[in-house]
Structure formats: structure tokens, C-alpha cells
Amino acid sequence: MNGPIRILLADDHEHALEGMRMIVSEDPFFQIVGEASNGEEALALTESLLPDLILMDINMPGMGGLEAVKAIKSQYPLVKIIMVTVSDEASHLFEALKKGAQGYLLKNLNPSAWRDYIRAVALDEAPLNPELALAILREFSNSKTAAAAVSHEQGESSPDRELTPREREILQEVARGQTNKEVAASLRLSEHTVKNHLKNILQKLHLDNRVQLTRYAFERGMMNPD
């Protein structure tokens, strides 16, 4: 990315906002461009500021975090959103991912972990938590959507038919929540090679990030529920 990552903060608690502000402002790679106290404000500020990334609290008055994610991603799909929460309850986080969020941060994590994760999401390098990946797999394995997607995958127009065998291997490893380093070790490749393969995979499938790639693999029946 050229220049700092432009970040919008959204939380209805001033102490939480202050904490996020302190964490983010300590890294010159980030630039805080605005702050919101609810979903409506976050949506309005996204329209006027067009940030690269939003740190969004899940529970806010009025339009909450989940509603805001859906509204923002429908209008500004390239804006990345990280949910901020005090709990890693899978149902809430899974719902946020389904609405378009790129990941989540727990409020009790140390500041350096926050900064590392935000940077990774901004650069499309953050892996999906393996437990959430499994939850997504189970969700789609039990849904009609998955069945329809598998049927579509078998058709000639399915874009993943353009993937090479190696690209399919990498897609499946990423969908299991593996980092680039872990994928490289598992397949005996360099991290640079894995990154280049990922770029090609995303381009072929017309996707933007690892979360979308993970959902794609599950929806297309490319993963084994076991």
C-alpha cells in the first residue's frame, strides 16, 4: 500500500475509543481519520472519508456493529472491517464474517498483537481463525446453499475450474486457517511463491481477500467437513 493505512474507529464507549486511539497512533503505518460512536455515524464517515479499514465494535446503540458492517460493505466493498469485541463467541463473529467483515480483535489482546493483526488484514495476509473456519465449514455443509454451490461447481462455468492443482492445494490450506508461512512449510514452497499463488487465485476467482476465499471454498464444497 502507498502511504499509511487510513483507519476509522467505531465504538460507543469513550474509554474504548481512547484505548484504540492509543494503540493505533503508536504505529506510523496507521493514520486515524475519524471516530464514530454508532453504526450510523460509521456509515456516514465512511461515505465522507472512505477509510482503508474500520475498527468496529460489535455492540453499539442504534445501528449496531453487525448492521453497520452489512450497510458499509454493500456500498463500499473494498473497505476492510475488523470487529472489536470483548468475547470471541463464534456465532457473533461468524455473523460478522458473513456480512463482509475481514476479521476480529479481542479487546483484551496486547497492543502489539493488535497492530500486527491490523497490518496483516490491511495487507490481506491475516489468516482466518481455525475455529471460525471450522464453524463456517459446518454452517455451509448443513445448508442448501452449499448443496447448490456444489452443483454449480460441477458446471463448466465454475471459475475454480481454472485453478491449477497447486492453486487448489493452497486454497484449501488457506481455508483451514493456515498462514502463508504454514502453507509454505506444509507444501514445501517459499512464502514468496505462496503469496504469488494467492494473488493469482484471488484474481481468477474475482475475490478480494482471504475471508472471501475461505467462504468460496466452503460454499463450493471443496473442503472435507471431517
Residue pairs with C-beta under 8 A, 6 or more apart in sequence:
1 52
1 122
1 123
4 28
4 29
4 30
4 31
5 29
5 30
5 31
5 52
5 53
5 118
5 119
5 122
6 31
6 33
6 49
6 51
6 52
6 53
7 24
7 30
7 31
7 32
7 33
7 51
7 52
7 53
7 54
7 55
7 118
8 32
8 33
8 34
8 35
8 36
8 42
8 45
8 46
8 49
8 51
8 53
8 54
8 55
9 17
9 20
9 21
9 24
9 32
9 34
9 35
9 36
9 54
9 55
10 35
10 36
10 37
10 38
10 39
10 41
10 42
10 54
10 55
10 56
10 57
10 60
10 65
10 68
11 17
11 20
11 36
11 37
11 55
11 56
11 57
11 60
11 84
12 37
12 38
12 57
12 59
12 60
12 61
13 57
16 57
16 84
16 107
17 35
17 37
19 107
20 55
20 84
21 32
21 35
22 111
23 111
23 114
23 115
24 30
24 32
24 55
24 114
24 115
24 118
25 32
26 111
26 115
27 115
27 119
29 115
29 119
30 115
30 118
33 49
33 51
34 45
34 49
34 51
36 42
36 44
36 45
37 60
38 60
38 61
38 62
38 63
38 64
38 68
39 60
39 62
39 63
39 64
39 65
39 67
39 68
39 71
40 62
40 63
40 68
42 54
42 56
42 63
42 68
42 72
43 63
43 68
43 71
43 72
43 75
45 51
46 54
46 72
46 75
46 76
46 79
47 75
47 76
50 76
50 79
51 79
52 79
52 80
52 122
53 79
53 80
53 81
53 82
53 118
53 121
53 122
54 72
54 79
54 80
54 81
54 82
55 82
55 84
55 105
55 118
56 65
56 68
56 69
56 81
56 82
56 83
56 84
56 101
57 65
57 83
57 84
57 85
58 64
58 65
58 66
58 83
58 84
58 85
58 92
58 96
59 65
59 85
60 68
63 71
65 83
65 96
66 92
66 95
66 96
66 99
69 81
69 83
69 96
69 99
69 100
69 101
70 99
70 100
72 79
72 81
72 100
73 79
73 81
73 99
73 100
73 101
74 100
77 100
77 208
78 208
80 102
80 121
80 122
80 209
81 96
81 100
81 101
81 102
82 101
82 102
82 103
82 104
82 105
82 117
82 118
82 121
83 92
83 93
83 96
83 101
83 103
83 104
83 105
84 104
84 105
84 107
85 92
85 93
85 104
85 105
85 106
85 107
86 106
86 107
86 108
87 106
88 104
88 106
90 131
90 132
90 135
93 104
93 132
94 132
94 135
94 136
94 139
96 104
97 103
97 128
97 132
97 136
97 211
97 215
98 215
101 211
102 121
102 126
102 209
102 211
103 117
103 121
103 126
103 128
103 211
104 129
105 114
105 117
105 118
109 117
117 126
120 126
124 208
124 209
124 210
125 179
125 180
125 210
126 210
127 174
127 177
127 178
127 179
127 182
127 210
128 136
128 175
128 177
128 210
128 211
128 214
129 177
130 176
130 177
132 177
133 175
133 176
133 177
133 214
136 214
136 215
136 218
137 175
137 218
137 223
137 225
138 225
139 218
140 146
140 149
140 215
140 218
140 219
141 218
141 225
145 219
146 218
146 219
146 221
149 219
149 220
149 221
150 220
150 221
152 158
152 220
153 160
153 220
153 221
153 222
158 220
159 204
159 205
159 206
160 168
160 171
160 204
160 205
160 216
160 220
160 222
162 204
163 171
163 201
163 204
163 205
166 187
166 197
167 197
167 200
167 201
167 204
168 222
169 187
170 183
170 187
170 194
170 197
170 198
170 201
171 201
171 213
171 216
171 217
171 222
172 217
172 222
172 223
173 182
173 183
173 186
173 187
174 183
174 198
174 210
174 213
174 214
174 217
175 213
175 214
175 217
175 218
175 222
175 223
176 223
177 214
178 186
180 191
180 194
180 195
180 198
181 191
183 189
183 194
184 190
184 191
184 193
184 194
187 194
189 197
198 210
198 213
201 207
201 213
202 208
202 209
202 213
205 213
205 216
207 213
207 216
217 223
